[in-house]
Structures are given as structure tokens and as C-alpha cells.
Amino acid sequence: MYTSFDLFDEALPHDSKLIDKQYLAKRNYLCSKMQNHNFKACKIEWWHYITCR
């Protein structure tokens, strides 16, 4: 995913321009799977999801 889950910098958002396309694709894949199970992505942290029920 390019960054560790507890690193706080500009590479954290799901759509960060600082990461390679391969990592962006992995983040997007994770995001789509999580959204399919009623979770919403936190825009500023690629690893952070919120339950939507």
C-alpha cells in the first residue's frame, strides 16, 4: 500500500499523487471491497474505514 498504516504524511489519502500506480490500484481494490460491505473510506487515511449502517 506504499505507506505503513500509522505514518502521517501527504501519501496517506486514497488518491495521493505521491504513490506509484500499482499501489494506487491496490488501494482502490481495497476500497471497492470495503464499500461492497457497507464501509465508507476515510479520505485522508487509506487504511481507515467507517461502518455505514
CHARMM internal coordinates of N, CA and C (Angstrom, degrees):
IC EDIT
DIST 1 N 1 CA 1.4384
DIST 1 CA 1 C 1.5200
ANGL 1 N 1 CA 1 C 111.44
DIST 1 C 2 N 1.2972
ANGL 1 CA 1 C 2 N 116.27
DIHE 1 N 1 CA 1 C 2 N -2.13
DIST 2 N 2 CA 1.4559
ANGL 1 C 2 N 2 CA 126.52
DIHE 1 CA 1 C 2 N 2 CA 174.90
DIST 2 CA 2 C 1.5249
ANGL 2 N 2 CA 2 C 113.33
DIHE 1 C 2 N 2 CA 2 C 89.01
DIST 2 C 3 N 1.3242
ANGL 2 CA 2 C 3 N 119.22
DIHE 2 N 2 CA 2 C 3 N -42.94
DIST 3 N 3 CA 1.4636
ANGL 2 C 3 N 3 CA 120.52
DIHE 2 CA 2 C 3 N 3 CA 179.07
DIST 3 CA 3 C 1.5188
ANGL 3 N 3 CA 3 C 109.67
DIHE 2 C 3 N 3 CA 3 C -116.78
DIST 3 C 4 N 1.3135
ANGL 3 CA 3 C 4 N 116.75
DIHE 3 N 3 CA 3 C 4 N 157.20
DIST 4 N 4 CA 1.4565
ANGL 3 C 4 N 4 CA 119.66
DIHE 3 CA 3 C 4 N 4 CA 171.25
DIST 4 CA 4 C 1.5278
ANGL 4 N 4 CA 4 C 107.63
DIHE 3 C 4 N 4 CA 4 C -71.73
DIST 4 C 5 N 1.3111
ANGL 4 CA 4 C 5 N 116.51
DIHE 4 N 4 CA 4 C 5 N 162.64
DIST 5 N 5 CA 1.4574
ANGL 4 C 5 N 5 CA 118.88
DIHE 4 CA 4 C 5 N 5 CA -174.72
DIST 5 CA 5 C 1.5181
ANGL 5 N 5 CA 5 C 113.03
DIHE 4 C 5 N 5 CA 5 C -72.32
DIST 5 C 6 N 1.3109
ANGL 5 CA 5 C 6 N 117.99
DIHE 5 N 5 CA 5 C 6 N -18.74
DIST 6 N 6 CA 1.4599
ANGL 5 C 6 N 6 CA 119.26
DIHE 5 CA 5 C 6 N 6 CA -177.29
DIST 6 CA 6 C 1.5320
ANGL 6 N 6 CA 6 C 114.04
DIHE 5 C 6 N 6 CA 6 C -110.11
DIST 6 C 7 N 1.3060
ANGL 6 CA 6 C 7 N 116.86
DIHE 6 N 6 CA 6 C 7 N 16.50
DIST 7 N 7 CA 1.4608
ANGL 6 C 7 N 7 CA 121.54
DIHE 6 CA 6 C 7 N 7 CA 175.75
DIST 7 CA 7 C 1.5298
ANGL 7 N 7 CA 7 C 108.50
DIHE 6 C 7 N 7 CA 7 C -86.08
DIST 7 C 8 N 1.3106
ANGL 7 CA 7 C 8 N 117.53
DIHE 7 N 7 CA 7 C 8 N 136.13
DIST 8 N 8 CA 1.4579
ANGL 7 C 8 N 8 CA 120.34
DIHE 7 CA 7 C 8 N 8 CA -178.87
DIST 8 CA 8 C 1.5260
ANGL 8 N 8 CA 8 C 109.84
DIHE 7 C 8 N 8 CA 8 C -118.02
DIST 8 C 9 N 1.3292
ANGL 8 CA 8 C 9 N 116.29
DIHE 8 N 8 CA 8 C 9 N 97.86
DIST 9 N 9 CA 1.4629
ANGL 8 C 9 N 9 CA 121.52
DIHE 8 CA 8 C 9 N 9 CA 175.88
DIST 9 CA 9 C 1.5252
ANGL 9 N 9 CA 9 C 109.99
DIHE 8 C 9 N 9 CA 9 C -154.42
DIST 9 C 10 N 1.3208
ANGL 9 CA 9 C 10 N 117.40
DIHE 9 N 9 CA 9 C 10 N -169.41
DIST 10 N 10 CA 1.4664
ANGL 9 C 10 N 10 CA 122.57
DIHE 9 CA 9 C 10 N 10 CA -174.10
DIST 10 CA 10 C 1.5272
ANGL 10 N 10 CA 10 C 113.66
DIHE 9 C 10 N 10 CA 10 C -71.40
DIST 10 C 11 N 1.3259
ANGL 10 CA 10 C 11 N 118.39
DIHE 10 N 10 CA 10 C 11 N -9.22
DIST 11 N 11 CA 1.4654
ANGL 10 C 11 N 11 CA 121.02
DIHE 10 CA 10 C 11 N 11 CA -179.83
DIST 11 CA 11 C 1.5263
ANGL 11 N 11 CA 11 C 112.33
DIHE 10 C 11 N 11 CA 11 C -86.59
DIST 11 C 12 N 1.3208
ANGL 11 CA 11 C 12 N 118.02
DIHE 11 N 11 CA 11 C 12 N -0.23
DIST 12 N 12 CA 1.4568
ANGL 11 C 12 N 12 CA 121.19
DIHE 11 CA 11 C 12 N 12 CA -174.94
DIST 12 CA 12 C 1.5247
ANGL 12 N 12 CA 12 C 116.81
DIHE 11 C 12 N 12 CA 12 C -74.79
DIST 12 C 13 N 1.3122
ANGL 12 CA 12 C 13 N 120.43
DIHE 12 N 12 CA 12 C 13 N -39.65
DIST 13 N 13 CA 1.4631
ANGL 12 C 13 N 13 CA 118.69
DIHE 12 CA 12 C 13 N 13 CA -176.57
DIST 13 CA 13 C 1.5300
ANGL 13 N 13 CA 13 C 112.43
DIHE 12 C 13 N 13 CA 13 C -58.58
DIST 13 C 14 N 1.3217
ANGL 13 CA 13 C 14 N 115.56
DIHE 13 N 13 CA 13 C 14 N 149.57
DIST 14 N 14 CA 1.4726
ANGL 13 C 14 N 14 CA 121.11
DIHE 13 CA 13 C 14 N 14 CA 179.51
DIST 14 CA 14 C 1.5198
ANGL 14 N 14 CA 14 C 111.97
DIHE 13 C 14 N 14 CA 14 C -52.40
DIST 14 C 15 N 1.3055
ANGL 14 CA 14 C 15 N 117.60
DIHE 14 N 14 CA 14 C 15 N -36.63
DIST 15 N 15 CA 1.4690
ANGL 14 C 15 N 15 CA 121.53
DIHE 14 CA 14 C 15 N 15 CA -174.32
DIST 15 CA 15 C 1.5341
ANGL 15 N 15 CA 15 C 113.01
DIHE 14 C 15 N 15 CA 15 C -105.98
DIST 15 C 16 N 1.3212
ANGL 15 CA 15 C 16 N 116.92
DIHE 15 N 15 CA 15 C 16 N 27.88
DIST 16 N 16 CA 1.4684
ANGL 15 C 16 N 16 CA 120.90
DIHE 15 CA 15 C 16 N 16 CA -178.49
DIST 16 CA 16 C 1.5234
ANGL 16 N 16 CA 16 C 111.33
DIHE 15 C 16 N 16 CA 16 C -57.27
DIST 16 C 17 N 1.3168
ANGL 16 CA 16 C 17 N 115.72
DIHE 16 N 16 CA 16 C 17 N 136.97
DIST 17 N 17 CA 1.4712
ANGL 16 C 17 N 17 CA 121.66
DIHE 16 CA 16 C 17 N 17 CA 177.56
DIST 17 CA 17 C 1.5279
ANGL 17 N 17 CA 17 C 111.36
DIHE 16 C 17 N 17 CA 17 C -83.55
DIST 17 C 18 N 1.3163
ANGL 17 CA 17 C 18 N 117.23
DIHE 17 N 17 CA 17 C 18 N -2.65
DIST 18 N 18 CA 1.4602
ANGL 17 C 18 N 18 CA 121.83
DIHE 17 CA 17 C 18 N 18 CA -177.02
DIST 18 CA 18 C 1.5271
ANGL 18 N 18 CA 18 C 113.77
DIHE 17 C 18 N 18 CA 18 C -89.39
DIST 18 C 19 N 1.3242
ANGL 18 CA 18 C 19 N 117.40
DIHE 18 N 18 CA 18 C 19 N -5.94
DIST 19 N 19 CA 1.4626
ANGL 18 C 19 N 19 CA 119.30
DIHE 18 CA 18 C 19 N 19 CA -176.94
DIST 19 CA 19 C 1.5238
ANGL 19 N 19 CA 19 C 110.92
DIHE 18 C 19 N 19 CA 19 C -109.41
DIST 19 C 20 N 1.3265
ANGL 19 CA 19 C 20 N 115.40
DIHE 19 N 19 CA 19 C 20 N 156.41
DIST 20 N 20 CA 1.4643
ANGL 19 C 20 N 20 CA 121.48
DIHE 19 CA 19 C 20 N 20 CA 178.92
DIST 20 CA 20 C 1.5193
ANGL 20 N 20 CA 20 C 111.02
DIHE 19 C 20 N 20 CA 20 C -66.88
DIST 20 C 21 N 1.3188
ANGL 20 CA 20 C 21 N 115.82
DIHE 20 N 20 CA 20 C 21 N 156.41
DIST 21 N 21 CA 1.4634
ANGL 20 C 21 N 21 CA 121.35
DIHE 20 CA 20 C 21 N 21 CA -179.39
DIST 21 CA 21 C 1.5209
ANGL 21 N 21 CA 21 C 112.28
DIHE 20 C 21 N 21 CA 21 C -60.64
DIST 21 C 22 N 1.3259
ANGL 21 CA 21 C 22 N 117.83
DIHE 21 N 21 CA 21 C 22 N -33.32
DIST 22 N 22 CA 1.4640
ANGL 21 C 22 N 22 CA 119.89
DIHE 21 CA 21 C 22 N 22 CA -179.60
DIST 22 CA 22 C 1.5289
ANGL 22 N 22 CA 22 C 111.09
DIHE 21 C 22 N 22 CA 22 C -65.21
DIST 22 C 23 N 1.3235
ANGL 22 CA 22 C 23 N 117.37
DIHE 22 N 22 CA 22 C 23 N -37.90
DIST 23 N 23 CA 1.4575
ANGL 22 C 23 N 23 CA 120.78
DIHE 22 CA 22 C 23 N 23 CA 177.84
DIST 23 CA 23 C 1.5234
ANGL 23 N 23 CA 23 C 111.12
DIHE 22 C 23 N 23 CA 23 C -74.41
DIST 23 C 24 N 1.2999
ANGL 23 CA 23 C 24 N 116.59
DIHE 23 N 23 CA 23 C 24 N -35.69
DIST 24 N 24 CA 1.4579
ANGL 23 C 24 N 24 CA 120.42
DIHE 23 CA 23 C 24 N 24 CA 175.94
DIST 24 CA 24 C 1.5237
ANGL 24 N 24 CA 24 C 110.11
DIHE 23 C 24 N 24 CA 24 C -62.17
DIST 24 C 25 N 1.3183
ANGL 24 CA 24 C 25 N 117.46
DIHE 24 N 24 CA 24 C 25 N -40.79
DIST 25 N 25 CA 1.4649
ANGL 24 C 25 N 25 CA 121.66
DIHE 24 CA 24 C 25 N 25 CA 177.66
DIST 25 CA 25 C 1.5281
ANGL 25 N 25 CA 25 C 110.62
DIHE 24 C 25 N 25 CA 25 C -62.55
DIST 25 C 26 N 1.3212
ANGL 25 CA 25 C 26 N 117.71
DIHE 25 N 25 CA 25 C 26 N -39.78
DIST 26 N 26 CA 1.4669
ANGL 25 C 26 N 26 CA 121.03
DIHE 25 CA 25 C 26 N 26 CA 178.33
DIST 26 CA 26 C 1.5180
ANGL 26 N 26 CA 26 C 111.05
DIHE 25 C 26 N 26 CA 26 C -66.21
DIST 26 C 27 N 1.3142
ANGL 26 CA 26 C 27 N 116.50
DIHE 26 N 26 CA 26 C 27 N -40.92
DIST 27 N 27 CA 1.4627
ANGL 26 C 27 N 27 CA 119.88
DIHE 26 CA 26 C 27 N 27 CA 177.30
DIST 27 CA 27 C 1.5229
ANGL 27 N 27 CA 27 C 110.74
DIHE 26 C 27 N 27 CA 27 C -63.54
DIST 27 C 28 N 1.3145
ANGL 27 CA 27 C 28 N 116.81
DIHE 27 N 27 CA 27 C 28 N -42.63
DIST 28 N 28 CA 1.4630
ANGL 27 C 28 N 28 CA 120.71
DIHE 27 CA 27 C 28 N 28 CA 179.34
DIST 28 CA 28 C 1.5200
ANGL 28 N 28 CA 28 C 111.47
DIHE 27 C 28 N 28 CA 28 C -64.96
DIST 28 C 29 N 1.3251
ANGL 28 CA 28 C 29 N 116.86
DIHE 28 N 28 CA 28 C 29 N -37.41
DIST 29 N 29 CA 1.4656
ANGL 28 C 29 N 29 CA 121.01
DIHE 28 CA 28 C 29 N 29 CA 177.42
DIST 29 CA 29 C 1.5277
ANGL 29 N 29 CA 29 C 109.96
DIHE 28 C 29 N 29 CA 29 C -63.51
DIST 29 C 30 N 1.3274
ANGL 29 CA 29 C 30 N 116.53
DIHE 29 N 29 CA 29 C 30 N -48.80
DIST 30 N 30 CA 1.4580
ANGL 29 C 30 N 30 CA 120.69
DIHE 29 CA 29 C 30 N 30 CA 177.77
DIST 30 CA 30 C 1.5225
ANGL 30 N 30 CA 30 C 110.58
DIHE 29 C 30 N 30 CA 30 C -58.23
DIST 30 C 31 N 1.3133
ANGL 30 CA 30 C 31 N 116.67
DIHE 30 N 30 CA 30 C 31 N -44.82
DIST 31 N 31 CA 1.4608
ANGL 30 C 31 N 31 CA 121.57
DIHE 30 CA 30 C 31 N 31 CA -178.90
DIST 31 CA 31 C 1.5264
ANGL 31 N 31 CA 31 C 111.42
DIHE 30 C 31 N 31 CA 31 C -60.93
DIST 31 C 32 N 1.3146
ANGL 31 CA 31 C 32 N 117.29
DIHE 31 N 31 CA 31 C 32 N -43.83
DIST 32 N 32 CA 1.4675
ANGL 31 C 32 N 32 CA 120.13
DIHE 31 CA 31 C 32 N 32 CA -179.35
DIST 32 CA 32 C 1.5230
ANGL 32 N 32 CA 32 C 111.02
DIHE 31 C 32 N 32 CA 32 C -65.08
DIST 32 C 33 N 1.3244
ANGL 32 CA 32 C 33 N 117.60
DIHE 32 N 32 CA 32 C 33 N -40.11
DIST 33 N 33 CA 1.4693
ANGL 32 C 33 N 33 CA 120.84
DIHE 32 CA 32 C 33 N 33 CA 178.63
DIST 33 CA 33 C 1.5237
ANGL 33 N 33 CA 33 C 111.01
DIHE 32 C 33 N 33 CA 33 C -66.49
DIST 33 C 34 N 1.3088
ANGL 33 CA 33 C 34 N 116.91
DIHE 33 N 33 CA 33 C 34 N -42.56
DIST 34 N 34 CA 1.4612
ANGL 33 C 34 N 34 CA 119.90
DIHE 33 CA 33 C 34 N 34 CA 179.36
DIST 34 CA 34 C 1.5287
ANGL 34 N 34 CA 34 C 110.89
DIHE 33 C 34 N 34 CA 34 C -65.14
DIST 34 C 35 N 1.3269
ANGL 34 CA 34 C 35 N 117.28
DIHE 34 N 34 CA 34 C 35 N -41.27
DIST 35 N 35 CA 1.4634
ANGL 34 C 35 N 35 CA 120.49
DIHE 34 CA 34 C 35 N 35 CA 178.86
DIST 35 CA 35 C 1.5253
ANGL 35 N 35 CA 35 C 111.52
DIHE 34 C 35 N 35 CA 35 C -65.90
DIST 35 C 36 N 1.3180
ANGL 35 CA 35 C 36 N 117.33
DIHE 35 N 35 CA 35 C 36 N -31.73
DIST 36 N 36 CA 1.4660
ANGL 35 C 36 N 36 CA 120.76
DIHE 35 CA 35 C 36 N 36 CA 176.34
DIST 36 CA 36 C 1.5235
ANGL 36 N 36 CA 36 C 111.92
DIHE 35 C 36 N 36 CA 36 C -64.64
DIST 36 C 37 N 1.3239
ANGL 36 CA 36 C 37 N 117.25
DIHE 36 N 36 CA 36 C 37 N -18.14
DIST 37 N 37 CA 1.4625
ANGL 36 C 37 N 37 CA 122.32
DIHE 36 CA 36 C 37 N 37 CA -179.23
DIST 37 CA 37 C 1.5284
ANGL 37 N 37 CA 37 C 111.46
DIHE 36 C 37 N 37 CA 37 C -114.52
DIST 37 C 38 N 1.3205
ANGL 37 CA 37 C 38 N 115.13
DIHE 37 N 37 CA 37 C 38 N 31.71
DIST 38 N 38 CA 1.4697
ANGL 37 C 38 N 38 CA 123.29
DIHE 37 CA 37 C 38 N 38 CA 172.51
DIST 38 CA 38 C 1.5236
ANGL 38 N 38 CA 38 C 115.03
DIHE 37 C 38 N 38 CA 38 C 65.91
DIST 38 C 39 N 1.3081
ANGL 38 CA 38 C 39 N 116.77
DIHE 38 N 38 CA 38 C 39 N 35.80
DIST 39 N 39 CA 1.4534
ANGL 38 C 39 N 39 CA 121.43
DIHE 38 CA 38 C 39 N 39 CA 171.99
DIST 39 CA 39 C 1.5215
ANGL 39 N 39 CA 39 C 108.23
DIHE 38 C 39 N 39 CA 39 C -112.47
DIST 39 C 40 N 1.3119
ANGL 39 CA 39 C 40 N 115.50
DIHE 39 N 39 CA 39 C 40 N 147.26
DIST 40 N 40 CA 1.4603
ANGL 39 C 40 N 40 CA 121.43
DIHE 39 CA 39 C 40 N 40 CA 177.68
DIST 40 CA 40 C 1.5272
ANGL 40 N 40 CA 40 C 108.57
DIHE 39 C 40 N 40 CA 40 C -112.43
DIST 40 C 41 N 1.3219
ANGL 40 CA 40 C 41 N 116.18
DIHE 40 N 40 CA 40 C 41 N 135.57
DIST 41 N 41 CA 1.4614
ANGL 40 C 41 N 41 CA 121.04
DIHE 40 CA 40 C 41 N 41 CA -178.77
DIST 41 CA 41 C 1.5217
ANGL 41 N 41 CA 41 C 111.17
DIHE 40 C 41 N 41 CA 41 C -75.80
DIST 41 C 42 N 1.2988
ANGL 41 CA 41 C 42 N 115.68
DIHE 41 N 41 CA 41 C 42 N 139.56
DIST 42 N 42 CA 1.4595
ANGL 41 C 42 N 42 CA 122.05
DIHE 41 CA 41 C 42 N 42 CA 170.00
DIST 42 CA 42 C 1.5248
ANGL 42 N 42 CA 42 C 106.44
DIHE 41 C 42 N 42 CA 42 C -80.70
DIST 42 C 43 N 1.2945
ANGL 42 CA 42 C 43 N 118.57
DIHE 42 N 42 CA 42 C 43 N 122.95
DIST 43 N 43 CA 1.4642
ANGL 42 C 43 N 43 CA 122.03
DIHE 42 CA 42 C 43 N 43 CA -172.65
DIST 43 CA 43 C 1.5295
ANGL 43 N 43 CA 43 C 114.04
DIHE 42 C 43 N 43 CA 43 C -65.20
DIST 43 C 44 N 1.3030
ANGL 43 CA 43 C 44 N 117.82
DIHE 43 N 43 CA 43 C 44 N -25.62
DIST 44 N 44 CA 1.4669
ANGL 43 C 44 N 44 CA 118.79
DIHE 43 CA 43 C 44 N 44 CA -174.96
DIST 44 CA 44 C 1.5292
ANGL 44 N 44 CA 44 C 114.19
DIHE 43 C 44 N 44 CA 44 C -97.97
DIST 44 C 45 N 1.3410
ANGL 44 CA 44 C 45 N 118.44
DIHE 44 N 44 CA 44 C 45 N -5.76
DIST 45 N 45 CA 1.4647
ANGL 44 C 45 N 45 CA 121.90
DIHE 44 CA 44 C 45 N 45 CA 179.52
DIST 45 CA 45 C 1.5203
ANGL 45 N 45 CA 45 C 109.37
DIHE 44 C 45 N 45 CA 45 C -138.15
DIST 45 C 46 N 1.3242
ANGL 45 CA 45 C 46 N 117.70
DIHE 45 N 45 CA 45 C 46 N 117.86
DIST 46 N 46 CA 1.4641
ANGL 45 C 46 N 46 CA 120.81
DIHE 45 CA 45 C 46 N 46 CA -174.51
DIST 46 CA 46 C 1.5250
ANGL 46 N 46 CA 46 C 112.61
DIHE 45 C 46 N 46 CA 46 C -64.43
DIST 46 C 47 N 1.3192
ANGL 46 CA 46 C 47 N 119.00
DIHE 46 N 46 CA 46 C 47 N -24.14
DIST 47 N 47 CA 1.4573
ANGL 46 C 47 N 47 CA 121.67
DIHE 46 CA 46 C 47 N 47 CA -176.15
DIST 47 CA 47 C 1.5228
ANGL 47 N 47 CA 47 C 113.31
DIHE 46 C 47 N 47 CA 47 C -94.51
DIST 47 C 48 N 1.3192
ANGL 47 CA 47 C 48 N 118.67
DIHE 47 N 47 CA 47 C 48 N -6.75
DIST 48 N 48 CA 1.4589
ANGL 47 C 48 N 48 CA 123.33
DIHE 47 CA 47 C 48 N 48 CA -171.40
DIST 48 CA 48 C 1.5283
ANGL 48 N 48 CA 48 C 110.59
DIHE 47 C 48 N 48 CA 48 C -98.33
DIST 48 C 49 N 1.3358
ANGL 48 CA 48 C 49 N 116.07
DIHE 48 N 48 CA 48 C 49 N 122.84
DIST 49 N 49 CA 1.4629
ANGL 48 C 49 N 49 CA 122.52
DIHE 48 CA 48 C 49 N 49 CA 178.47
DIST 49 CA 49 C 1.5167
ANGL 49 N 49 CA 49 C 109.48
DIHE 48 C 49 N 49 CA 49 C -129.08
DIST 49 C 50 N 1.3166
ANGL 49 CA 49 C 50 N 115.62
DIHE 49 N 49 CA 49 C 50 N 152.00
DIST 50 N 50 CA 1.4536
ANGL 49 C 50 N 50 CA 122.81
DIHE 49 CA 49 C 50 N 50 CA -177.64
DIST 50 CA 50 C 1.5217
ANGL 50 N 50 CA 50 C 108.28
DIHE 49 C 50 N 50 CA 50 C -121.08
DIST 50 C 51 N 1.3310
ANGL 50 CA 50 C 51 N 116.60
DIHE 50 N 50 CA 50 C 51 N 136.20
DIST 51 N 51 CA 1.4566
ANGL 50 C 51 N 51 CA 120.97
DIHE 50 CA 50 C 51 N 51 CA 178.51
DIST 51 CA 51 C 1.5218
ANGL 51 N 51 CA 51 C 109.80
DIHE 50 C 51 N 51 CA 51 C -71.35
DIST 51 C 52 N 1.3219
ANGL 51 CA 51 C 52 N 116.60
DIHE 51 N 51 CA 51 C 52 N 131.83
DIST 52 N 52 CA 1.4688
ANGL 51 C 52 N 52 CA 122.53
DIHE 51 CA 51 C 52 N 52 CA 178.46
DIST 52 CA 52 C 1.5216
ANGL 52 N 52 CA 52 C 108.12
DIHE 51 C 52 N 52 CA 52 C -115.99
DIST 52 C 53 N 1.3010
ANGL 52 CA 52 C 53 N 116.53
DIHE 52 N 52 CA 52 C 53 N 98.68
DIST 53 N 53 CA 1.4773
ANGL 52 C 53 N 53 CA 120.39
DIHE 52 CA 52 C 53 N 53 CA -179.96
DIST 53 CA 53 C 1.4925
ANGL 53 N 53 CA 53 C 110.54
DIHE 52 C 53 N 53 CA 53 C -128.44
END
COOR INIT
IC SEED 1 N 1 CA 1 C
IC BUILD
